[in-house]
């Protein structure tokens, strides 16, 4: 439900989400400028607004920050994205791993496609490679960056100079790709 509140001499729009399961008030400001307040269903509107006002400096500061931030590329997936894109993500990852591993010759074990909110991929010390299904929705150069990044963790489990040198063997322009990936948001 859309609402408006006056904060520091400006009117701010927010979306109020309520739930029986929420234990405490939560304020979230997304990179695209959406301000979301999550509260328990039984909480009064007055209490919600009082809480927002106590955080008004933070809210206004974050909204201004995201207005000035470089725009992000947003790729909308929808509710059934994992089911719809999991198989294509697996095929993409397998094919690109085979391609790049001709250069590296690293040994890896299991490849898993997951539905993760904050990670594009991960690598375990056992040699298991995990990838977010949303990799299938990215431009090829960014999905290649993620594959190479995780592949190189098989040799270096940190982000040391040696790790980035490994990444640079396949992708000399990895810095630009990493920067572009940080500006890409899939929801």
C-alpha positions as CSV (number, residue, x, y, z in Angstrom):
1,X,0.0,0.0,0.0
2,X,1.5,3.4,-1.1
3,X,1.7,6.1,1.6
4,X,3.3,9.5,2.0
5,X,5.1,11.1,4.9
6,X,6.8,14.5,5.5
7,X,10.4,14.0,6.4
8,X,12.8,16.9,6.8
9,X,10.7,19.4,4.8
10,X,10.0,17.0,1.9
11,X,7.3,14.6,1.1
12,X,8.5,11.0,0.8
13,X,6.5,8.1,-0.7
14,X,6.8,4.7,0.7
15,X,5.2,1.3,0.4
16,X,3.8,-0.3,3.5
17,X,4.0,-4.1,3.8
18,X,2.3,-5.8,6.7
19,X,2.6,-9.4,7.9
20,X,1.7,-11.5,10.9
21,X,5.2,-13.0,10.9
22,X,7.2,-9.7,11.2
23,X,8.5,-9.0,14.7
24,X,9.9,-5.6,14.3
25,X,9.7,-2.6,12.0
26,X,12.0,-2.7,9.0
27,X,12.9,0.2,6.7
28,X,14.4,-0.7,3.3
29,X,15.6,1.6,0.6
30,X,16.3,0.0,-2.7
31,X,18.9,1.2,-5.3
32,X,16.1,2.2,-7.6
33,X,14.7,4.6,-4.9
34,X,11.9,2.5,-3.6
35,X,11.3,3.0,0.1
36,X,9.6,0.0,1.8
37,X,8.4,-0.2,5.4
38,X,7.6,-3.6,6.7
39,X,5.5,-3.9,9.9
40,X,3.4,-6.3,11.9
41,X,-0.3,-6.2,10.9
42,X,-1.4,-5.1,14.4
43,X,0.9,-2.1,14.5
44,X,-0.8,1.2,14.3
45,X,-0.2,3.7,11.5
46,X,0.8,6.3,14.1
47,X,3.5,4.1,15.6
48,X,4.8,3.3,12.1
49,X,5.0,6.9,11.2
50,X,6.7,7.9,14.5
51,X,9.4,5.2,13.8
52,X,10.0,6.5,10.3
53,X,10.3,10.0,11.6
54,X,13.0,8.9,14.1
55,X,15.0,7.6,11.2
56,X,14.2,10.6,8.9
57,X,17.8,11.7,8.5
58,X,18.9,8.2,7.5
59,X,15.9,7.8,5.1
60,X,16.5,11.1,3.3
61,X,20.3,10.6,3.2
62,X,19.9,7.1,1.5
63,X,17.2,8.3,-0.9
64,X,19.6,11.2,-2.0
65,X,22.5,8.7,-2.2
66,X,20.6,6.4,-4.6
67,X,19.4,9.4,-6.7
68,X,23.1,10.3,-7.3
69,X,24.3,6.7,-7.8
70,X,25.0,5.5,-11.3
71,X,21.9,3.8,-12.8
72,X,21.7,0.1,-12.5
73,X,20.6,-2.3,-15.2
74,X,17.5,-4.1,-13.9
75,X,16.5,-7.4,-15.3
76,X,13.0,-8.6,-14.1
77,X,12.6,-12.3,-13.7
78,X,9.2,-12.8,-12.1
79,X,8.0,-15.4,-9.6
80,X,8.8,-18.6,-11.4
81,X,12.2,-17.5,-12.6
82,X,14.2,-20.3,-10.9
83,X,12.0,-23.0,-12.5
84,X,12.0,-21.3,-15.9
85,X,15.8,-20.5,-16.1
86,X,17.5,-23.2,-14.0
87,X,18.1,-25.6,-16.9
88,X,19.4,-23.0,-19.3
89,X,21.7,-21.6,-16.6
90,X,23.1,-25.1,-16.1
91,X,23.8,-25.5,-19.8
92,X,25.4,-22.1,-20.0
93,X,27.6,-22.7,-17.0
94,X,28.7,-26.2,-18.2
95,X,29.5,-24.9,-21.7
96,X,31.5,-21.9,-20.4
97,X,33.3,-23.9,-17.8
98,X,34.5,-26.3,-20.5
99,X,35.5,-23.4,-22.7
100,X,37.5,-21.5,-20.0
101,X,38.9,-24.6,-18.3
102,X,40.8,-25.5,-21.5
103,X,43.1,-22.6,-20.4
104,X,43.2,-23.4,-16.7
105,X,43.0,-27.2,-16.5
106,X,41.5,-27.0,-13.0
107,X,39.7,-30.0,-11.5
108,X,36.2,-29.4,-10.2
109,X,33.5,-31.7,-8.8
110,X,29.8,-30.8,-8.7
111,X,28.1,-27.9,-10.5
112,X,25.0,-26.6,-8.7
113,X,22.5,-24.0,-9.9
114,X,20.8,-22.2,-7.0
115,X,18.3,-19.5,-6.3
116,X,20.3,-17.0,-4.3
117,X,19.5,-13.4,-3.4
118,X,22.9,-11.9,-2.9
119,X,25.5,-14.1,-4.7
120,X,26.3,-14.8,-8.3
121,X,28.4,-17.8,-7.5
122,X,30.6,-19.6,-5.0
123,X,33.3,-22.2,-4.8
124,X,33.9,-24.8,-2.1
125,X,37.3,-26.2,-1.0
126,X,36.0,-29.6,-2.2
127,X,35.9,-28.2,-5.7
128,X,32.1,-27.7,-5.9
129,X,31.0,-24.7,-8.0
130,X,27.7,-23.0,-7.3
131,X,26.0,-20.5,-9.6
132,X,22.9,-18.3,-9.3
133,X,20.3,-19.3,-12.0
134,X,20.1,-15.6,-12.9
135,X,23.4,-16.0,-14.6
136,X,21.4,-17.1,-17.7
137,X,19.8,-13.7,-17.9
138,X,23.0,-11.7,-18.1
139,X,24.9,-10.5,-21.1
140,X,27.5,-13.1,-22.2
141,X,30.5,-11.0,-21.1
142,X,29.1,-10.8,-17.5
143,X,28.2,-14.5,-17.3
144,X,31.7,-15.3,-18.5
145,X,33.2,-13.1,-15.8
146,X,31.2,-15.0,-13.1
147,X,32.3,-18.4,-14.5
148,X,35.9,-17.4,-14.7
149,X,35.8,-15.8,-11.3
150,X,34.5,-19.0,-9.6
151,X,36.8,-21.2,-11.7
152,X,39.8,-19.3,-10.5
153,X,38.8,-19.8,-6.9
154,X,39.7,-23.4,-7.4
155,X,43.3,-22.3,-7.4
156,X,43.1,-19.3,-5.1
157,X,40.4,-19.2,-2.4
158,X,40.7,-15.5,-1.7
159,X,40.8,-12.3,-3.7
160,X,44.5,-11.9,-3.5
161,X,46.8,-10.5,-6.3
162,X,47.4,-14.1,-7.4
163,X,43.7,-14.7,-7.8
164,X,43.2,-11.6,-10.0
165,X,46.2,-12.6,-12.1
166,X,44.4,-15.9,-12.7
167,X,41.2,-14.1,-13.7
168,X,43.3,-11.8,-15.9
169,X,44.6,-14.7,-17.9
170,X,41.2,-15.3,-19.5
171,X,39.7,-11.8,-19.0
172,X,42.3,-9.0,-19.1
173,X,39.5,-6.5,-18.8
174,X,38.0,-8.1,-15.6
175,X,37.9,-4.7,-13.7
176,X,35.4,-3.3,-16.2
177,X,33.4,-6.4,-16.1
178,X,33.3,-6.5,-12.3
179,X,32.2,-2.9,-12.3
180,X,29.5,-3.5,-14.8
181,X,28.2,-6.5,-12.9
182,X,27.9,-4.4,-9.7
183,X,25.6,-2.1,-11.6
184,X,23.4,-5.0,-12.8
185,X,20.4,-6.1,-10.6
186,X,18.2,-9.1,-11.3
187,X,14.9,-9.4,-9.4
